[in-house]
Amino acid sequence: MPDDQQLRPRLGVMFDRDRPPEELAAFAVAVERLGVDDLWVVEDLPWAGSIAAATAALAATERLRVGIGIAPAPLRNPVLLAMEFATVARLFPGRLAAGIGHGVAELLAPAGALPQARLALLEETVTAVRALLRGETVTLKGRAVHLDGVQLVHPPTVVPPVLAGVVRPRSLELSGRVAEGTVMAEGQGPDEIAAALDRIDAGRRAAGSDAPHQLVVFTHLRVDDDPERLREATEETVTGHAAWLGVDPADLFLAAGPGSVVAARVRSLWEAGADSVVLRPIGADPLDQVRAALEALGRA
């Protein structure tokens, strides 16, 4: 019989891209000791590479699952990406979750990495990477990906799940068709989860898939009882992220406020269908924020 810890939904923490990479190993050890299930690392241009970051976090810890959220498909040849995932998965079996996404257009453009066919590139990359990780010989003549009889020499013994980090409806359907899970960006609450699941399920039906599909939801975190301090701490994040999502700042979802409010907000994401909620602490005290959230959730 599974115990309560196995049955409970997963809780993760993001290592923020603005923190220097040399802090990652100690941060990973600290959040593992706090009892979180997952640590997620980011790959945004021009911050830091996700494969190196994931490997460092895995090497520093013993049980933590590390997620890549996300490797932008325009930056990665799918064979190289599969090689990287396979190597990390062989070194740390069962502890990697591999996210692939479109990337952020305004960050990709300065690097000359904007693709002509964004949807095709992501779908074909996810399809190819998954097949390569399974040890298959892959030939794919797609719109964006062209492979001719490629097979990994060292496929992983435990194949990591490949998730798609997406936002818009057509991309969510794509994730349902070809990925094993979906990563939802910060700022989206229960209503957005319900809408996303509708689109994901449409993609799964189109593919005739009844396989499990993980839903990972990122959310900003700030625990504070003082409304004015809370507003000052979150204002810049709320304004900037609302603009990126194209929503009114008042409609942006985040787990912010007193501990009881934060706990209720996180639970609302689980109840809406998130299999894992990943906290992205706001401010210079991320471990204190995570600790406060865990205490409020009864997971300290």
C-alpha positions in Angstrom: 0.0 0.0 0.0 1.5 3.4 -1.0 2.1 5.7 2.0 0.7 9.3 2.2 3.9 10.8 0.9 3.8 8.8 -2.3 0.1 9.7 -2.8 0.4 13.4 -2.2 0.9 15.8 -5.1 4.4 16.9 -5.9 5.9 20.2 -4.7 8.9 21.7 -6.4 11.1 24.8 -6.3 12.7 26.8 -9.1 16.3 27.9 -9.0 15.8 31.4 -10.3 17.8 32.3 -13.5 19.0 35.6 -11.9 20.9 33.7 -9.2 24.6 33.0 -10.0 25.3 29.3 -11.1 27.8 28.8 -8.3 24.9 29.0 -5.8 23.0 26.1 -7.4 24.6 23.1 -5.7 24.1 24.5 -2.2 20.6 25.6 -3.0 19.8 22.1 -4.3 21.1 20.5 -1.1 19.1 22.9 1.0 15.8 22.4 -0.7 16.3 18.6 -0.6 16.8 18.9 3.1 13.6 21.0 3.4 11.7 18.1 1.8 10.6 19.3 -1.6 10.2 16.7 -4.4 11.5 18.6 -7.4 14.0 21.3 -8.3 13.6 23.0 -11.7 16.3 24.8 -13.6 15.8 27.3 -16.4 17.4 27.9 -19.8 16.7 31.4 -21.0 19.1 33.3 -23.3 21.6 34.6 -22.1 21.4 33.3 -18.5 22.7 29.8 -18.0 22.6 26.3 -19.7 20.1 23.9 -18.3 21.9 20.6 -19.0 24.9 21.7 -17.0 22.7 23.1 -14.3 20.6 20.0 -14.0 23.7 17.8 -13.8 25.2 19.9 -11.1 22.0 19.8 -9.0 21.7 16.1 -9.4 25.3 15.4 -8.5 24.9 17.5 -5.3 21.8 15.6 -4.1 20.5 12.1 -3.5 16.8 11.9 -4.1 15.7 15.1 -5.6 14.1 15.0 -9.1 15.5 17.8 -11.3 13.4 19.2 -14.1 14.6 21.2 -17.1 12.2 24.0 -17.7 12.8 24.4 -20.6 15.4 23.7 -23.3 14.4 25.9 -26.2 14.0 23.7 -29.4 15.4 26.5 -31.7 18.8 26.3 -29.8 19.1 22.5 -29.8 19.6 19.9 -32.6 17.3 17.1 -31.4 20.0 14.5 -31.7 22.4 16.5 -29.5 19.5 17.2 -27.1 18.7 13.5 -26.9 22.4 12.7 -26.3 22.5 15.2 -23.4 19.3 13.9 -21.8 20.4 10.3 -22.2 23.8 11.0 -20.5 22.2 12.8 -17.6 19.5 10.1 -17.3 22.1 7.3 -17.3 24.2 9.0 -14.6 21.1 9.7 -12.4 18.4 7.1 -13.3 14.8 8.1 -12.6 15.7 11.6 -11.4 15.4 13.7 -14.6 12.4 15.4 -16.1 13.2 16.8 -19.5 11.4 19.9 -20.7 11.5 21.3 -24.2 9.7 24.4 -25.4 9.5 27.1 -28.0 11.7 29.5 -26.1 11.0 33.2 -25.6 10.9 35.0 -29.0 12.4 38.3 -27.7 15.3 36.4 -26.2 15.9 34.2 -29.2 15.8 37.0 -31.8 19.1 38.6 -30.8 20.9 35.2 -31.1 19.4 34.7 -34.6 17.5 31.7 -33.4 13.9 32.5 -34.3 12.6 29.5 -36.3 10.4 29.8 -39.4 8.0 27.1 -38.2 7.7 27.2 -34.4 5.0 24.6 -34.0 6.5 22.1 -36.4 9.9 22.5 -34.9 8.7 21.8 -31.4 6.5 18.9 -32.4 9.2 17.3 -34.5 11.9 17.9 -31.8 9.8 16.3 -29.0 8.9 13.4 -31.3 12.5 12.7 -32.3 14.0 13.1 -28.8 11.4 10.7 -27.3 12.1 8.1 -30.0 15.9 8.4 -29.6 15.7 8.1 -25.8 13.7 4.9 -26.3 16.7 3.5 -28.3 14.9 3.6 -31.6 16.5 4.3 -35.0 14.9 7.5 -36.2 14.3 8.7 -39.7 12.2 11.9 -39.8 11.7 14.1 -42.9 9.7 16.9 -41.3 9.2 20.6 -42.0 12.0 21.6 -39.5 13.8 18.4 -38.4 15.6 16.1 -40.8 17.1 12.8 -39.5 18.2 9.8 -41.4 18.7 6.6 -39.6 20.0 8.0 -36.3 20.3 5.9 -33.1 21.9 6.7 -29.8 24.8 4.4 -28.8 24.0 4.9 -25.1 20.2 5.3 -24.6 19.1 5.7 -21.0 18.3 2.7 -18.9 15.4 4.6 -17.3 13.9 6.9 -20.0 13.1 10.3 -18.6 9.7 11.9 -19.2 9.8 14.5 -22.0 7.5 17.5 -21.3 6.6 20.4 -23.4 6.8 23.9 -21.9 4.0 25.8 -23.7 1.4 28.5 -23.2 -0.9 29.0 -26.2 -3.9 26.8 -27.2 -2.3 25.2 -30.3 0.9 24.5 -28.5 -1.1 22.9 -25.6 -2.8 20.6 -28.1 0.7 19.8 -29.5 1.8 18.9 -26.0 -1.1 16.5 -25.6 -0.3 14.8 -29.0 3.4 14.2 -28.6 4.7 14.9 -25.0 4.4 13.0 -21.8 3.6 16.1 -19.8 3.1 19.9 -20.0 4.9 22.7 -18.1 2.7 25.7 -17.6 4.4 29.1 -17.0 4.0 31.2 -13.9 0.9 33.5 -13.6 -1.7 31.0 -14.5 -4.3 29.8 -12.0 -7.1 27.2 -11.7 -9.2 28.7 -14.6 -6.2 28.6 -16.9 -5.3 25.1 -15.8 -8.9 24.0 -16.7 -8.6 25.6 -20.1 -5.1 24.1 -20.7 -6.3 20.6 -19.8 -9.1 20.9 -22.3 -6.6 21.7 -25.1 -4.2 19.0 -23.9 -6.9 16.4 -23.8 -7.9 17.4 -27.4 -4.4 16.7 -28.5 -4.4 13.4 -26.7 -7.6 12.4 -28.3 -6.3 13.3 -31.7 -3.3 11.1 -31.1 -5.4 8.3 -29.7 -3.4 8.4 -26.5 -4.6 7.1 -23.1 -1.1 7.3 -21.5 -0.7 9.4 -18.4 0.2 13.0 -19.0 1.9 15.1 -16.2 0.9 18.7 -15.6 3.6 20.8 -14.0 2.5 24.4 -13.0 5.0 27.1 -12.0 3.9 29.8 -9.7 5.5 32.8 -8.1 5.9 32.7 -4.3 6.0 35.5 -1.7 5.0 34.9 1.9 4.4 38.1 3.9 1.7 39.2 6.3 2.2 42.9 5.5 0.2 44.1 2.5 2.5 47.0 1.7 5.7 45.0 1.9 4.0 42.4 -0.2 3.0 44.9 -2.9 6.5 46.4 -3.0 8.1 42.9 -3.2 5.9 41.6 -6.0 5.0 44.7 -8.1 7.8 44.5 -10.6 7.3 40.7 -11.1 3.5 41.1 -11.5 3.8 43.9 -14.0 6.5 42.3 -16.1 5.0 38.8 -16.2 1.5 40.1 -16.9 2.8 41.9 -19.9 4.5 38.7 -21.1 1.4 36.7 -20.8 -0.8 39.4 -22.2 -3.1 39.7 -19.2 -4.1 42.4 -16.8 -1.8 42.5 -13.8 -4.9 42.1 -11.6 -5.6 38.8 -13.2 -2.1 37.3 -12.7 -2.1 34.4 -10.4 0.6 34.0 -7.7 1.0 32.4 -4.3 1.5 35.5 -2.3 0.3 36.8 1.1 0.2 35.3 4.6 1.1 31.7 4.9 -2.6 30.5 5.0 -3.3 32.4 1.8 -0.2 31.0 0.1 -1.1 27.4 1.1 -4.7 27.9 -0.2 -3.4 29.2 -3.5 -1.0 26.3 -3.9 -3.7 23.7 -3.0 -6.0 25.3 -5.6 -3.5 24.5 -8.3 -3.3 20.9 -7.2 -7.1 20.7 -7.0 -7.5 22.1 -10.5 -5.3 19.3 -11.9 -1.7 20.1 -11.4 0.4 17.0 -10.6 3.3 19.2 -9.5 3.3 22.8 -8.3 6.7 24.5 -8.6 7.3 27.6 -6.5 9.4 30.4 -7.8 10.3 32.6 -4.8 10.4 36.3 -5.3 13.1 38.3 -3.4 16.6 37.8 -2.0 15.6 35.2 0.5 14.4 32.2 -1.5 15.1 29.5 1.1 13.3 31.4 3.8 10.3 31.8 1.4 10.3 28.1 0.6 10.6 27.2 4.3 7.6 29.4 5.1 5.5 27.9 2.3 6.3 24.4 3.5 5.3 25.2 7.0 2.0 26.7 5.8 1.3 23.6 3.7 2.1 21.3 6.6 5.1 19.9 4.8 7.9 21.2 6.9 
